[in-house]
Amino acid sequence: MAQLYDLHCHLGFAPDAAATALEAQRLGLSALCCTVEPNDYEPLRRLLEPTPDLRPALGLHPWQVADAALAAGTAPDAAAIATASGAPRDALPAAPSVAAPADRTASASPDGLGTMSPGAPSAHPGHIAIPSTPHDTLPTDLERQLELFEALAPDALLIGEVGLDFAGPRADAREAQVAALRRILAAAPPRSGRLYSLHAVRSADVLLDLLEEAGVLPAPGAGHAGRTPDEPASASRGTSSPTPHAPGEPASPSRGTSPAGHAVIFHWFSGTSQELARARDLGCFFSVGPRMLATRRGRAYAHDLPLDRLVLETDAPSRPGELLSAAGWLAQLTEALTALAAARGTEPAALAPALAATSKRLLAR
């Protein structure tokens, strides 16, 4: 079977990450090893120097951003932020209720499943006016993390895990999250070879807007499938299916990567089917793992997306100190491959070469 790649893991959480890395390399695993704080990046980079197939990524997780803002009591008031930026109060995206469960599958879609026809147009209603947040509204600890990210980013081609999470109480820190992500994207602008691994919970449309704003994804009217601002939503992105190609054949450079050669991966996508169609039509990739594929919606998304936009992930270990052996890591990747094949009605051996080809291309930077 083809080599297995994990395009979103947290190897640095493992208590004996160095030994696990060496054994994983011996087993033939390759991986994108994400960090959740920039001060974890350099230690992980040094730890992985003997294992070149395991690549460190520079990250600042939205949970770290939100929790720092909430703990400091500096999650900005929406009206104050709108006034400071000159935006009307009603231009802010409505925050979900803080009583909402902080899970990835709670966001509703009109079809009840979140399924997406392969060529269905996205139904994004228009770009959300997201006001800027003044730097002095961010807590000191978060400011230090952002400054370190900004210092490290010029030399980091792999970025992750970064993004937005508007579920549960963290929705109260949405403006701090947006402000932090704007600075992250400014510090790590699109360039040839850059790869982003993104977290988006109840926030996919806002995150896509910010990626377009930063030039990471093509803005509407920029010669992509996106619509121009005065074009009706019915003429939105994705009016035709992507051109299929043979299993195992790499996607052409124009499919799933920008003209500049950078790429975006949504980790464990859980948004609506319209948000999924929009991300697909903008050329994004999607990493899927056992937990996503354990849900009905996750399986539907994995079935509907083009194969050359899919890669495997484990998201393991899930917390600092959680054990992860190389054999257990391989077993999780094999489980993900088996579940993905079942969702697509095929055999794992039929999918593995295409997944490996896409993953190898994404990590070859």
Buried (B, 14 or more C-beta within 10 A) or exposed (E): EBBBBBBBBBBBBBEEBBEBBBBBBEEEBBBBBBBBBBEBBBEBBEBBEEBEBBBBBBBBBBBBBBBBBBEBEBBBEBEBBBEBBEBEEEBBBEBBEEEBEBEBBBBEBEEEEBBBEBEBBBBBEBBBBBBBBEEEBBBEEBBBBBEBBBEBBEEBBBBBBBBBBBBBBBBBBBBBBBBBBBBBBEBBBBEEEBBBBBBBBBBBBBBBBBBBBBBBBBBBEEEBBBBEEEEEBEEBBBBEEBEEBEBBBBBEEEBBBBEBBBBBBBBBBBBBBBBBBBBBBBBBBBBBBBBBBEBEBBBBBBBBBBBBBBBBBBBBBEEEEEEBBBEBBBEBBBBBBBBBBBBBEEEBEEBBBBBBBBBBBBBEB
